[in-house]
């Protein structure tokens, strides 16, 4: 919590500058807001499709509502990614989806999404080869992303092929759970269940890998188009490859688990990288504001609606101790 407060304090000037652009929103045509929001909605739709594939379920409702609600929750609490994942697992379990299936499937496809984010700078290579000037800071981000991408691919390959590594992690998680949650029945057989689920995911990817690839590309692609629409709304027309590098840097900053949803980090980072990409200061601030209104604040508003709809269908969720989520 202290680190969260310090981070927001240090990033406050950049965020304040962005918010100072609020009056200029009236200068933007309404259809640009619609275009930016549509890009975000389609991005979330691709994510839901990807999760539905990971969970191997034909049901749309529990996956959609749990994703939207947990995404909103993760954006308002410190350590949001872990808190949001916990809420989604509980909601999916309450809807009747097997816990090991949820854990293994979502973890595998989460790794796929992370790898895809880190691979984004590779898509800018044709422009770099063609001689487009890239500021040094953006080039450093591209190199760092490439190294991280290689590491994630290596870890994913080990978990998908090395049984010993996966079972060792499962035993450690099972032991930790049983020590912490002493009031609950002990978990047993987790290593074998995770192996079975991992093999099922691997078997699924063998025939349906292209669907997962398209959904992953769609999630990032529509998000990127949303940012391009925000820039176009301000009248800016920077080189798409440079915007892609700025976009990738912003997504990486959003993964920093200090502030919910990368609040402050993404705003400051995206504004800074857009200016490096050649966008005028005022346009970069306004475009960042428009993009974050759709990508950060709009999901927060949608989350409670999704949670209420979930509860109306499945009822309230109560823990083993009788508390309510």
C-alpha positions, 0 to 999 in steps of 0.5 A, spaced: 500 500 500 505 504 501 509 503 494 502 504 491 501 511 494 508 513 493 508 511 486 501 515 485 505 521 488 511 520 483 506 520 477 501 525 479 504 531 475 503 527 469 496 524 470 494 531 472 497 534 466 493 529 462 486 530 466 488 538 464 486 536 457 479 534 459 476 541 457 478 539 450 474 533 449 468 537 447 472 538 441 472 531 439 467 529 434 462 523 438 463 518 433 471 518 435 469 516 442 464 511 439 470 508 435 475 508 441 470 504 445 468 499 440 475 497 439 475 496 446 469 492 446 471 488 441 478 487 444 474 484 450 470 480 446 476 476 443 479 475 450 472 472 452 473 468 446 480 466 448 478 464 455 472 460 453 476 456 449 481 455 455 475 453 459 473 448 454 466 450 455 460 452 450 457 457 455 458 464 454 454 468 460 459 465 466 465 467 462 463 473 459 460 476 466 466 473 470 471 476 466 468 483 466 467 483 473 474 481 475 477 486 470 473 491 473 475 489 480 482 488 478 482 496 476 480 498 483 484 494 488 492 494 489 495 488 487 489 488 482 491 482 477 491 477 483 485 479 486 481 479 479 483 472 478 481 470 485 474 473 483 474 470 476 476 463 479 470 463 484 465 466 480 467 460 475 467 455 480 460 458 482 457 457 475 459 450 475 466 450 472 471 445 474 477 449 478 483 445 476 480 446 469 479 454 470 486 454 473 490 450 468 486 453 462 486 460 464 494 460 466 496 457 459 492 462 455 494 468 460 502 466 458 500 466 451 497 473 452 503 475 455 508 472 450 503 476 445 504 482 448 512 482 448 512 480 441 509 486 439 515 490 437 517 484 432 511 487 428 515 493 427 521 490 424 519 491 417 518 499 418 525 499 422 528 495 416 525 500 411 529 505 415 523 509 419 527 513 424 526 510 431 528 514 437 533 510 442 528 510 448 523 506 443 528 502 441 530 500 448 523 498 449 523 493 443 529 490 445 527 489 452 520 486 450 524 481 445 528 478 451 522 478 455 518 474 450 524 469 449 524 468 456 516 467 457 516 462 451 522 458 454 518 458 461 511 456 457 515 451 453 517 448 459 511 448 463 507 445 457 512 439 456 516 438 462 512 434 467 517 434 473 517 442 473 509 442 473 508 437 478 513 440 482 510 447 482 503 444 483 506 440 489 508 447 492 502 450 491 498 445 494 502 445 500 502 452 501 494 452 500 494 447 505 498 450 510 494 457 509 487 455 509 487 450 515 480 451 516 478 448 509 479 441 507 486 439 505 487 439 497 490 433 495 492 430 488 493 437 485 499 435 481 496 429 477 489 433 476 494 439 473 498 434 469 491 432 466 488 439 464 495 441 461 495 435 457 488 436 455 490 444 453 496 441 449 491 436 445 486 442 444 492 447 441 494 441 437 487 442 433 485 449 435 491 453 435 489 457 429 483 459 433 487 461 439 492 465 435 486 469 432 483 471 438 489 473 441 491 477 435 484 480 435 484 482 442 491 486 441 489 488 434 482 491 436 486 495 442 491 497 438 486 500 433 482 503 439 489 507 440 490 509 433 482 512 433 484 516 439 490 519 436 486 520 429 481 524 433 486 529 435 488 530 428 495 526 429 497 521 424 504 518 426 507 512 423 503 506 425 509 502 427 512 507 432 505 507 435 505 500 435 512 500 439 509 506 444 502 501 445 507 495 446 511 499 452 504 502 455 501 494 455 508 492 459 507 498 464 500 496 465 503 489 467 506 492 473 503 490 479 504 496 483 498 500 482 491 497 479 491 496 472 497 500 471 494 507 473 499 512 473 504 508 469 500 507 463 498 514 463 505 517 464 508 511 459 503 512 454 504 520 453 511 519 454 512 514 448 507 517 444 511 524 444 517 520 442 513 517 436 512 524 434 506 526 436 505 533 439 505 534 446 498 537 447 495 531 442 499 526 446 495 528 452 489 528 449 489 522 445 492 518 452 486 521 456 481 518 450 484 512 450 484 511 457 477 513 458 475 507 454 480 502 456 481 503 464 474 507 466 469 504 461 471 497 464 470 499 471 463 502 470 461 495 466 464 491 472 458 492 477 453 490 471 456 484 470 457 482 477 449 483 478 447 479 472 451 474 474 448 474 481 441 474 478 442 467 474 447 464 479 445 467 486 450 470 491 457 466 492 458 464 499 465 462 502 465 456 506 465 460 513 459 463 511 461 470 508 459 473 502 463 475 496 
